[in-house]
Amino acid sequence: MSGTAFGEQVTTPAWRGIASTYVVCTQDAALPPELQRDVFAPRADEVVELNASHSPFLSQPAAVADLLAARAS
């Protein structure tokens, strides 16, 4: 990721204007699920919980693929 991305000011966060889904990873050791539910999930239109680690695309790839396929249709 370019360092420029960290210095740019966000004028309109995408999550405010585009429907979003937050995935709470219930086995996340880096960001406790309670923190995810309290801080990040309220910003999303929909919240889904997966029995997944911090990287759900690695620990639960089929579940993530199913979630993306369902949201794309």
CYANA upper distance limits for C-alpha pairs under 8 A (distance plus 0.5 A):
  1 MET  CA      5 ALA  CA      7.88
  2 SER  CA      6 PHE  CA      8.35
  3 GLY  CA      7 GLY  CA      7.62
  4 THR  CA      8 GLU  CA      6.85
 12 THR  CA     16 ARG  CA      7.96
 13 PRO  CA     17 GLY  CA      7.99
 14 ALA  CA     18 ILE  CA      6.31
 15 TRP  CA     19 ALA  CA      7.20
 15 TRP  CA     20 SER  CA      6.71
 15 TRP  CA     43 ARG  CA      7.57
 15 TRP  CA     44 ALA  CA      7.32
 16 ARG  CA     43 ARG  CA      8.34
 19 ALA  CA     44 ALA  CA      7.86
 19 ALA  CA     45 ASP  CA      6.49
 20 SER  CA     44 ALA  CA      5.68
 20 SER  CA     45 ASP  CA      5.90
 20 SER  CA     46 GLU  CA      6.99
 21 THR  CA     44 ALA  CA      5.97
 21 THR  CA     45 ASP  CA      6.49
 21 THR  CA     46 GLU  CA      5.18
 21 THR  CA     47 VAL  CA      6.07
 21 THR  CA     48 VAL  CA      7.60
 22 TYR  CA     40 PHE  CA      8.09
 22 TYR  CA     41 ALA  CA      6.07
 22 TYR  CA     44 ALA  CA      6.26
 22 TYR  CA     45 ASP  CA      8.43
 22 TYR  CA     46 GLU  CA      6.85
 22 TYR  CA     47 VAL  CA      5.36
 22 TYR  CA     48 VAL  CA      6.72
 23 VAL  CA     41 ALA  CA      8.23
 23 VAL  CA     47 VAL  CA      6.48
 23 VAL  CA     48 VAL  CA      5.40
 23 VAL  CA     49 GLU  CA      6.06
 23 VAL  CA     50 LEU  CA      7.24
 24 VAL  CA     33 PRO  CA      6.77
 24 VAL  CA     36 GLN  CA      6.65
 24 VAL  CA     37 ARG  CA      7.32
 24 VAL  CA     41 ALA  CA      7.92
 24 VAL  CA     47 VAL  CA      7.62
 24 VAL  CA     48 VAL  CA      6.63
 24 VAL  CA     49 GLU  CA      5.12
 24 VAL  CA     50 LEU  CA      6.70
 25 CYS  CA     33 PRO  CA      6.83
 25 CYS  CA     49 GLU  CA      6.59
 25 CYS  CA     50 LEU  CA      5.77
 25 CYS  CA     51 ASN  CA      6.54
 25 CYS  CA     52 ALA  CA      5.44
 25 CYS  CA     53 SER  CA      6.30
 25 CYS  CA     54 HIS  CA      6.78
 25 CYS  CA     56 PRO  CA      7.42
 26 THR  CA     32 PRO  CA      8.19
 26 THR  CA     33 PRO  CA      5.87
 26 THR  CA     49 GLU  CA      7.19
 26 THR  CA     50 LEU  CA      6.60
 26 THR  CA     51 ASN  CA      5.64
 26 THR  CA     52 ALA  CA      6.36
 26 THR  CA     53 SER  CA      7.47
 27 GLN  CA     32 PRO  CA      8.46
 27 GLN  CA     33 PRO  CA      7.94
 27 GLN  CA     51 ASN  CA      6.48
 27 GLN  CA     52 ALA  CA      5.71
 27 GLN  CA     53 SER  CA      5.22
 27 GLN  CA     54 HIS  CA      7.68
 28 ASP  CA     32 PRO  CA      6.40
 28 ASP  CA     33 PRO  CA      7.12
 28 ASP  CA     52 ALA  CA      7.24
 28 ASP  CA     53 SER  CA      4.89
 28 ASP  CA     54 HIS  CA      4.99
 29 ALA  CA     53 SER  CA      7.58
 29 ALA  CA     54 HIS  CA      7.22
 30 ALA  CA     54 HIS  CA      6.95
 31 LEU  CA     35 LEU  CA      7.05
 31 LEU  CA     36 GLN  CA      7.20
 31 LEU  CA     54 HIS  CA      7.80
 32 PRO  CA     36 GLN  CA      6.97
 33 PRO  CA     37 ARG  CA      6.62
 34 GLU  CA     38 ASP  CA      6.57
 35 LEU  CA     39 VAL  CA      6.21
 35 LEU  CA     40 PHE  CA      7.96
 36 GLN  CA     40 PHE  CA      5.62
 36 GLN  CA     41 ALA  CA      6.47
 37 ARG  CA     41 ALA  CA      5.50
 37 ARG  CA     42 PRO  CA      7.50
 38 ASP  CA     42 PRO  CA      7.27
 39 VAL  CA     43 ARG  CA      8.46
 40 PHE  CA     44 ALA  CA      8.11
 41 ALA  CA     46 GLU  CA      8.44
 41 ALA  CA     47 VAL  CA      6.72
 50 LEU  CA     56 PRO  CA      8.24
 50 LEU  CA     60 GLN  CA      8.44
 50 LEU  CA     63 ALA  CA      8.25
 51 ASN  CA     60 GLN  CA      8.24
 52 ALA  CA     56 PRO  CA      5.63
 52 ALA  CA     59 SER  CA      6.21
 52 ALA  CA     60 GLN  CA      6.46
 53 SER  CA     59 SER  CA      6.54
 55 SER  CA     59 SER  CA      6.87
 56 PRO  CA     60 GLN  CA      5.64
 56 PRO  CA     61 PRO  CA      7.07
 56 PRO  CA     64 VAL  CA      7.36
 57 PHE  CA     61 PRO  CA      5.04
 57 PHE  CA     64 VAL  CA      6.49
 60 GLN  CA     64 VAL  CA      6.84
 61 PRO  CA     65 ALA  CA      6.57
 62 ALA  CA     66 ASP  CA      6.59
 63 ALA  CA     67 LEU  CA      6.63
 64 VAL  CA     68 LEU  CA      6.66
 65 ALA  CA     69 ALA  CA      6.54
 66 ASP  CA     70 ALA  CA      6.58
 67 LEU  CA     71 ARG  CA      6.77
 68 LEU  CA     72 ALA  CA      6.56
 69 ALA  CA     73 SER  CA      7.02
